């Protein structure tokens, strides 16, 4: 079985080599940059959310009025009364109540049938195509990496949460930076008092002792600056539930990543593109409960992120892209799961987005070798984001691509 994790994909794709030349930042680095060179308010920001493993789009945006949906996957379909209705006979997975709220606020665009020509069922090959935006030939640069090549050299411009930037951030000349998860931990209590004493300059010290004292003092000063960024910069709206639907049971890694990104954005970090990810979507068995829990975490984490952003002057600056490397087969397998498929829905979210349905819904009675048809080329979405959020010429970055998602932006 061709199972995939984010770590395996980065290793196989050669991203570790890219990471050797990429900057590895700390929260302290970004907090300092937010204070000394903050991003001007009103500057668009892109946040890319990658769902590794191949999310089942048919159980994410569900054609609940189509009888074929139920007959082709009787054990893993959702009853109509549990589905969160959207429009056009489609509804969201029952775990996605938070995104349903954002849909009702017209902040969520659902782009249907997204994929690329001649789909590949391999995790590695398909994700490589999505991240490089090159369906027909292997290239070593990512679509956002090529955008970075057109910008001035700035390690703060594109940041991935994790130890290695993904291939989508790899350019020919530049690469996005990595922010390893975790942060600065300094001593507390009596030990902290003693360390701070060591950080005070004393008359008559030699240069080495003075440098050591200065470093210790800077560590605690930096810790105070970072704490103000991470603890006090963001509040959340009171109408956001603490636990909702599939997110019950504790925080997810995605929630922690997006929480940190929100705080750094609000603090003024000079970053135009962020990348976060969540794995676990390779649901070959017992899909219904597992996927609903994952989608509940995704839904809750996204709404919490935007609630945090919306309390600041950045409320209209952020556009979020949510995608996976492929959808799943239409017919359920014998293990009450689904196997690797082709097209699926992509979400684009934000205050500047015209919420609603885009693209043609693949028909369940017109499958291609058991798979959903691709009705929207993913490069149309990338081109729209590059043009509207990153002020770039998509044809230079996407090899002359001319397509767009019409009316996606307000």
Long-range contacts (C-beta under 8 A, 24 or more apart in sequence): 1-284, 2-121, 2-122, 2-123, 2-124, 2-340, 3-53, 3-123, 3-282, 4-52, 4-53, 4-54, 4-123, 4-124, 4-127, 4-282, 4-325, 5-52, 5-53, 5-279, 6-50, 6-52, 6-162, 6-277, 6-279, 9-52, 9-123, 9-124, 9-127, 10-164, 10-166, 10-167, 12-124, 13-124, 13-127, 13-128, 13-131, 13-167, 14-140, 14-167, 15-164, 15-165, 15-166, 15-167, 15-170, 16-164, 18-164, 18-165, 18-167, 18-169, 18-170, 18-175, 19-163, 19-164, 19-165, 19-175, 19-178, 21-175, 22-164, 22-165, 22-169, 22-175, 22-176, 22-177, 22-178, 23-155, 23-175, 23-177, 23-178, 24-163, 24-177, 24-178, 24-179, 24-180, 25-155, 25-156, 25-159, 25-177, 25-178, 25-179, 26-179, 26-180, 26-183, 26-184, 27-179, 27-183, 27-184, 27-226, 27-229, 27-230, 27-260, 27-264, 28-184, 28-222, 28-225, 28-226, 30-156, 30-159, 30-179, 30-264, 30-269, 30-271, 31-222, 31-225, 31-226, 31-229, 31-230, 31-264, 31-267, 31-269, 32-222, 32-225, 33-156, 33-269, 33-270, 34-229, 34-264, 34-267, 34-268, 34-269, 34-270, 35-225, 35-268, 37-156, 37-270, 38-267, 38-268, 38-269, 38-270, 39-268, 39-269, 39-270, 39-271, 39-272, 41-313, 41-314, 41-317, 42-316, 42-317, 43-272, 43-317, 44-272, 44-317, 44-318, 44-319, 44-352, 44-388, 44-389, 44-390, 44-391, 45-265, 45-271, 45-272, 45-273, 45-274, 45-314, 45-317, 45-318, 45-319, 45-389, 46-144, 46-272, 46-273, 46-274, 46-318, 46-319, 46-320, 46-321, 46-385, 46-389, 46-390, 47-258, 47-261, 47-273, 47-274, 47-275, 47-276, 47-305, 47-318, 47-319, 47-320, 47-321, 48-144, 48-168, 48-273, 48-274, 48-275, 48-276, 48-320, 48-321, 48-323, 49-254, 49-258, 49-276, 49-277, 49-278, 49-298, 49-302, 49-320, 49-321, 49-322, 49-323, 50-166, 50-275, 50-276, 50-277, 50-278, 50-323, 50-324, 51-277, 51-278, 51-279, 51-281, 51-298, 51-322, 51-323, 51-324, 52-123, 52-127, 52-277, 52-278, 52-279, 52-280, 52-281, 52-324, 52-325, 53-123, 53-279, 53-280, 53-281, 53-282, 53-283, 53-324, 53-325, 54-123, 54-126, 54-281, 54-282, 54-324, 54-325, 54-326, 54-327, 54-328, 54-340, 54-341, 55-281, 55-291, 55-294, 55-295, 55-324, 55-327, 55-328, 55-344, 56-281, 56-283, 56-287, 56-291, 56-327, 56-328, 56-338, 56-341, 56-344, 57-324, 57-327, 57-328, 57-343, 57-344, 57-345, 57-372, 58-327, 58-328, 58-330, 58-338, 58-344, 58-372, 59-93, 59-287, 59-288, 59-291, 59-328, 59-338, 60-92, 60-93, 60-96, 60-291, 60-295, 60-344, 60-345, 61-86, 61-90, 61-91, 61-92, 61-110, 61-112, 61-345, 62-90, 62-91, 62-92, 62-93, 63-89, 63-90, 63-361, 63-364, 64-89, 64-90, 64-91, 65-89, 66-364, 68-364, 68-365, 69-364, 72-330, 72-331, 72-332, 72-364, 73-330, 73-331, 73-332, 73-338, 74-332, 75-288, 75-332, 75-336, 76-287, 76-288, 76-332, 76-336, 76-337, 76-338, 78-288, 86-110, 86-357, 87-356, 87-357, 88-357, 88-361, 90-357, 90-361, 93-291, 93-292, 93-295, 94-245, 94-292, 95-245, 95-246, 95-247, 95-292, 95-293, 95-295, 95-296, 95-299, 96-245, 96-246, 96-295, 96-296, 96-298, 96-299, 97-244, 97-245, 97-296, 97-299, 98-241, 98-244, 98-245, 98-299, 98-300, 98-302, 98-303, 98-304, 99-298, 99-299, 99-302, 99-303, 99-347, 100-299, 101-303, 102-302, 102-303, 102-306, 102-349, 102-355, 103-355, 105-355, 106-354, 106-355, 106-356, 107-306, 107-349, 107-350, 107-351, 107-353, 107-355, 108-347, 108-348, 108-349, 108-353, 108-355, 109-347, 109-348, 109-349, 109-353, 109-354, 109-355, 109-356, 109-357, 109-358, 109-405, 109-408, 110-345, 110-346, 110-347, 110-356, 110-357, 110-358, 111-345, 111-346, 111-347, 111-348, 111-358, 111-359, 111-376, 111-381, 111-405, 112-345, 112-357, 112-358, 112-359, 112-360, 112-361, 112-362, 112-375, 112-376, 113-343, 113-344, 113-345, 113-359, 113-360, 113-361, 113-362, 113-372, 113-373, 113-374, 113-375, 113-376, 114-323, 114-343, 114-344, 114-345, 114-346, 114-359, 114-374, 114-375, 114-376, 114-377, 114-378, 114-381, 115-326, 115-327, 115-342, 115-343, 115-344, 115-374, 115-376, 115-377, 115-378, 116-374, 116-377, 116-378, 116-379, 117-374, 117-377, 119-326, 119-342, 119-343, 119-371, 119-374, 121-326, 121-339, 121-340, 121-341, 121-342, 122-340, 123-282, 123-325, 123-340, 126-325, 126-326, 127-325, 128-167, 130-168, 130-323, 130-325, 130-378, 131-166, 131-167, 131-168, 132-167, 132-168, 133-378, 133-379, 133-382, 133-397, 133-398, 134-399, 140-170, 140-172, 141-170, 141-171, 141-172, 142-166, 142-167, 142-168, 142-169, 142-170, 142-171, 143-168, 143-382, 143-386, 143-397, 143-398, 144-168, 144-169, 144-176, 144-273, 144-275, 145-169, 145-170, 145-171, 145-172, 145-174, 145-175, 145-176, 146-171, 146-172, 146-397, 147-171, 147-273, 147-386, 147-390, 147-392, 147-397, 148-173, 148-174, 148-175, 148-176, 149-173, 149-174, 150-392, 150-396, 150-397, 154-270, 156-269, 156-270, 156-271, 157-270, 157-271, 157-272, 157-273, 158-271, 158-272, 158-273, 158-274, 158-275, 159-269, 159-271, 159-273, 159-274, 159-275, 160-274, 160-275, 160-276, 161-257, 161-260, 161-261, 161-274, 161-275, 161-276, 161-277, 162-277, 165-275, 166-275, 166-277, 168-275, 169-273, 169-275, 176-273, 176-275, 181-253, 181-256, 181-257, 183-226, 183-230, 184-222, 184-223, 184-226, 186-219, 186-220, 186-223, 192-220, 195-220, 196-220, 229-263, 229-264, 229-267, 230-260, 230-263, 233-263, 233-266, 233-267, 233-312, 234-259, 234-262, 234-263, 234-266, 234-308, 234-311, 234-312, 235-308, 235-311, 236-304, 236-307, 236-308, 236-311, 237-307, 237-310, 237-311, 240-303, 240-304, 240-307, 244-296, 244-299, 244-300, 245-292, 245-296, 245-299, 245-300, 246-292, 246-293, 246-294, 246-295, 246-296, 246-297, 246-299, 246-300, 247-293, 247-296, 247-297, 247-299, 247-300, 247-301, 248-296, 249-293, 252-278, 252-297, 252-301, 253-278, 254-278, 254-297, 254-298, 254-301, 255-297, 255-300, 255-301, 255-304, 258-301, 258-302, 258-304, 258-305, 259-304, 259-305, 259-308, 261-305, 262-305, 262-308, 262-309, 263-308, 265-309, 265-312, 265-314, 265-317, 265-318, 266-308, 266-309, 266-311, 266-312, 266-314, 272-390, 273-390, 281-324, 283-328, 283-337, 283-338, 284-333, 284-335, 284-337, 284-338, 284-339, 285-333, 285-335, 285-336, 285-337, 286-335, 286-336, 286-337, 287-332, 287-336, 287-337, 287-338, 288-336, 298-322, 302-349, 306-349, 306-350, 310-351, 315-351, 316-350, 316-351, 316-352, 318-350, 318-351, 319-348, 319-349, 319-350, 319-352, 319-353, 319-385, 319-388, 319-389, 320-347, 320-348, 320-349, 320-350, 321-346, 321-347, 321-348, 321-381, 321-385, 322-346, 322-347, 322-348, 322-349, 323-347, 323-378, 327-372, 329-370, 329-371, 330-364, 330-367, 330-370, 330-371, 330-372, 331-370, 341-371, 341-372, 342-368, 342-371, 342-372, 342-373, 342-374, 343-371, 343-372, 343-373, 343-374, 343-375, 343-376, 344-372, 346-376, 346-378, 346-381, 348-381, 348-385, 348-405, 348-408, 352-388, 352-409, 352-410, 353-408, 353-409, 353-410, 354-407, 354-408, 354-409, 354-410, 358-405, 358-407, 358-408, 359-405, 376-405, 377-403, 379-403, 380-404, 380-405, 381-405, 384-408, 384-409
